[in-house]
Amino acid sequence: MGASFRTRYPLVLVHGLLGFVRLPGHSYWNGIDVALRRQGAQVHAVRLSGVHDNEALGNQLLERIAAVRAASGARRVNLLGHSQGGLSARYAAALRPDWVASVTTVATPNQGSEVADRLRDLLPPSGRRERLLARGFEGLARLMERLECAEPGLCLPLDGPASLLALTSEGMAGFNARYPQGLPERWGGEGAGAVDGVRYYSWSGVLQTRVDAVPDFDPGHALCRRLARCFAREAGQNDGLVGRFSSHLGKVIRSDYPFDHLDVINRCRERREGEARPLGVYLEHLARLAEAGL
């Protein structure tokens, strides 16, 4: 059974906005990386800038891929990115398809986020409020960088305004025009499953009323519920930060898992009963990549 989980190429996990690899007492991937390694997978969780545009992050990712290739001897890698990390992965695959066997985007705003659109409307470019928000995000990213346990001391460039624009519908329209690989031709559809020798997959969730085995207050879930009010086009069809159909790319595994934007990276710690569980989705996908010879 274990052999069916062993992929041909290493798996590179790419975090999203304000992401990290490991802070004291807390991992971004919440045990997902550990569980995948237990099944025999080579897993590398990489660190990029906490806030920046998709191309800048993608170039950083290419450097990380080069390091993984050199260390492992593997010719290619499988990329799996959460949220903005999926956009970094798309960029890297578009530029170096010979280095990438597959791209999987998880709760990624492939058509832009309505939350970013709302912030853009409220914060005119180069205005005082935009500068204050950008400084706040950059300050938080720098603090998390100082607390980072993986590669401590690594200081990466930050750009809050560029990050916000990159995640809007307008910013993503430009990005998609330059890097269209795997995009659906119609809203809500699927894209090409393979482009330039790279396989494309995606999955995401839809915000649910939380029913936990042990009732507790989850601030992350509460934040997602509040941010969900920003949605108009995908009202009721979003995870709090990303719309269901905006997340579609390549082969859509499923876009209505009962996960909010943080549950999808196992932030719920498998507490729910009677629902799909995040960790199981990752293990199923690992088997899927292995079966495809990736």
C-alpha positions in Angstrom: 0.0 0.0 0.0 2.8 2.4 0.9 4.5 2.0 -2.5 1.4 3.5 -4.2 2.1 6.8 -2.5 5.7 7.1 -3.7 5.9 9.7 -6.4 8.5 9.7 -9.0 9.5 13.3 -8.3 9.8 15.3 -5.1 6.8 17.3 -3.8 7.5 21.0 -3.2 4.9 22.7 -0.9 4.5 26.5 -1.5 2.9 28.7 1.1 0.6 31.6 0.4 0.3 35.3 1.5 2.0 36.0 4.9 3.2 32.4 4.8 6.1 30.6 6.5 7.4 27.1 7.0 7.6 26.7 10.7 7.3 29.2 13.6 7.9 28.2 17.3 5.2 25.7 18.1 3.4 26.0 14.8 3.8 24.7 11.2 2.2 26.3 8.2 1.2 22.9 6.8 -0.2 21.6 10.1 1.2 18.1 9.8 0.4 17.6 6.1 4.1 17.5 5.2 4.8 15.0 8.0 1.9 12.8 7.0 3.1 12.7 3.3 6.6 11.9 4.3 5.3 9.0 6.4 3.9 7.5 3.2 7.4 7.6 1.6 7.1 10.9 -0.3 10.1 13.3 -0.7 8.6 16.6 0.6 10.2 20.0 0.6 8.3 22.9 2.2 9.9 26.1 0.9 9.9 29.7 2.2 9.2 32.7 0.0 8.6 36.4 0.7 5.6 36.9 3.0 4.2 39.6 0.7 5.1 40.3 -2.9 3.7 40.0 -6.4 3.3 36.7 -8.2 6.3 37.0 -10.5 8.7 38.0 -7.8 7.5 35.0 -5.7 7.7 32.8 -8.8 11.3 33.7 -9.4 12.2 32.9 -5.7 10.4 29.6 -6.2 12.5 28.8 -9.3 15.6 29.3 -7.1 14.1 26.9 -4.5 13.3 24.3 -7.2 16.9 24.5 -8.5 18.1 23.8 -5.0 15.8 20.8 -4.6 16.8 19.4 -8.0 20.5 19.7 -7.0 20.0 18.1 -3.6 17.7 15.3 -4.7 19.1 14.6 -8.1 15.6 14.7 -9.5 15.1 16.2 -12.9 11.6 17.6 -12.1 9.4 18.3 -9.1 5.7 18.3 -8.3 4.5 21.7 -7.1 1.6 22.1 -4.7 0.7 25.7 -3.7 -1.8 27.0 -1.2 -3.5 30.3 -2.0 -1.0 32.7 -3.6 1.5 29.9 -3.5 -0.4 28.3 -6.4 0.2 31.4 -8.5 4.0 31.2 -7.7 3.8 27.6 -8.9 2.0 28.5 -12.1 4.6 31.1 -12.9 7.5 28.7 -12.3 5.9 26.0 -14.4 5.3 28.4 -17.3 8.9 29.6 -17.3 10.5 26.2 -16.7 8.2 23.4 -17.7 11.2 21.1 -18.0 11.7 21.4 -14.2 8.1 20.8 -13.2 6.1 17.6 -13.6 2.8 18.9 -12.1 1.2 22.0 -10.5 -1.6 21.6 -8.0 -3.3 24.8 -6.8 -5.2 24.6 -3.5 -7.7 27.4 -2.7 -5.8 29.6 -5.2 -7.4 32.8 -6.6 -6.6 31.9 -10.2 -9.1 34.5 -11.4 -8.5 36.9 -8.6 -10.0 37.4 -5.1 -13.1 39.5 -4.4 -11.6 40.3 -1.0 -8.6 41.9 -2.8 -11.0 43.7 -5.1 -12.8 45.1 -2.1 -9.6 46.3 -0.5 -8.5 47.8 -3.8 -11.8 49.8 -3.9 -11.3 51.0 -0.3 -7.6 51.8 -0.7 -6.8 54.0 -3.7 -3.3 53.3 -5.1 -0.5 55.3 -3.5 -3.0 56.7 -1.0 -2.3 57.1 2.8 -4.6 54.2 3.8 -2.9 51.8 1.3 0.6 52.8 2.6 -0.5 52.1 6.2 -2.0 48.7 5.3 1.1 47.8 3.3 3.4 48.8 6.2 1.3 46.7 8.5 1.4 43.6 6.3 5.1 44.1 5.7 5.8 44.6 9.4 3.9 41.4 10.2 5.7 39.5 7.5 9.1 40.7 8.8 8.2 39.7 12.3 7.2 36.2 11.2 10.5 36.1 9.2 12.4 36.7 12.4 10.5 33.9 14.2 11.0 31.5 11.3 12.7 28.3 12.4 13.4 27.1 8.8 16.4 29.0 7.4 16.6 31.5 10.3 18.3 34.7 9.3 17.1 34.6 5.7 15.8 38.1 4.8 13.6 38.3 1.7 12.2 41.4 -0.1 8.7 42.6 0.7 6.2 44.6 -1.3 2.7 45.1 0.2 1.1 47.2 -2.5 2.3 44.9 -5.3 1.0 41.9 -3.4 -2.5 43.4 -3.1 -2.7 44.3 -6.8 -1.4 40.9 -7.8 -4.4 39.2 -6.1 -7.2 41.4 -7.6 -9.3 40.4 -10.6 -7.5 43.1 -12.6 -4.0 42.0 -11.5 -4.9 38.3 -12.2 -6.3 39.2 -15.7 -2.8 40.5 -16.6 -1.1 37.5 -15.1 -3.4 35.1 -16.8 -2.8 36.7 -20.2 0.9 36.1 -19.7 0.7 32.7 -18.2 -2.6 31.0 -19.3 -1.5 27.4 -18.8 -4.3 25.2 -17.4 -6.9 28.0 -17.2 -10.5 27.1 -18.1 -11.9 28.6 -21.3 -15.2 29.3 -19.6 -16.1 30.4 -16.1 -16.6 27.4 -13.8 -15.2 24.9 -16.2 -12.0 22.9 -16.3 -8.7 23.8 -18.0 -6.3 21.6 -20.0 -5.0 18.8 -17.8 -1.6 18.9 -19.4 0.3 21.8 -21.0 4.0 21.7 -22.2 4.4 18.3 -20.4 3.1 19.7 -17.1 0.0 18.2 -15.4 -2.4 20.8 -13.8 -4.8 20.1 -10.9 -6.8 22.2 -8.4 -9.1 21.9 -5.5 -10.7 24.3 -3.0 -13.5 24.6 -0.5 -16.8 26.4 0.4 -17.3 28.0 3.7 -19.7 26.0 6.0 -21.3 26.6 9.3 -18.8 24.9 11.5 -19.9 21.8 13.3 -17.1 20.5 15.4 -16.8 17.4 17.5 -15.7 19.7 20.4 -17.2 23.2 20.1 -14.6 25.9 20.4 -14.0 29.4 19.1 -11.9 29.4 16.0 -10.6 32.9 15.2 -9.5 31.8 11.8 -12.9 30.5 10.9 -14.5 33.6 12.3 -12.2 35.8 10.1 -13.1 33.8 7.0 -16.8 34.2 7.7 -16.4 38.0 8.1 -14.4 38.3 4.9 -17.0 36.2 3.0 -19.2 39.3 3.1 -16.9 40.9 0.5 -18.2 38.4 -2.2 -20.9 39.3 -4.7 -20.2 37.2 -7.8 -19.5 34.1 -5.7 -21.6 34.9 -2.6 -22.1 31.7 -0.7 -19.6 29.9 -3.0 -16.3 30.8 -1.4 -14.0 29.8 1.4 -13.8 33.3 2.9 -10.9 34.5 0.7 -11.2 32.7 -2.6 -14.3 32.0 -4.8 -15.1 28.4 -5.7 -15.0 28.9 -9.5 -12.1 31.4 -9.3 -10.0 28.6 -8.0 -10.5 26.3 -11.0 -7.4 25.2 -12.9 -6.6 22.2 -15.0 -8.2 19.0 -13.7 -10.6 20.2 -10.9 -10.5 17.5 -8.2 -13.3 19.2 -6.3 -14.1 22.9 -5.5 -16.8 22.5 -2.8 -15.0 20.6 0.0 -16.4 21.7 3.4 -13.3 23.7 4.2 -12.7 27.4 4.8 -9.5 29.0 3.5 -7.5 27.8 6.5 -9.1 24.4 7.0 -7.8 23.5 3.6 -4.3 23.4 5.0 -5.5 21.3 8.0 -5.9 24.3 10.4 -9.0 22.6 11.8 -6.8 19.7 13.0 -9.2 17.0 11.8 -11.8 18.0 14.5 -14.9 17.6 12.3 -17.0 14.5 12.1 -19.0 13.2 9.1 -17.2 15.4 6.6 -14.3 15.2 4.2 -11.0 15.7 6.1 -8.2 17.8 4.7 -5.4 15.4 5.4 -7.2 12.6 3.5 -7.5 14.9 0.5 -3.7 15.4 0.4 -3.0 11.6 0.8 -5.5 10.9 -2.1 -3.7 13.4 -4.2 -0.3 11.9 -3.4 -1.6 8.5 -4.6 -3.0 10.3 -7.7 0.4 11.7 -8.6 2.1 8.4 -8.0 -0.5 6.5 -10.2 0.1 9.1 -13.0 3.9 8.4 -12.8 4.7 11.8 -11.4 
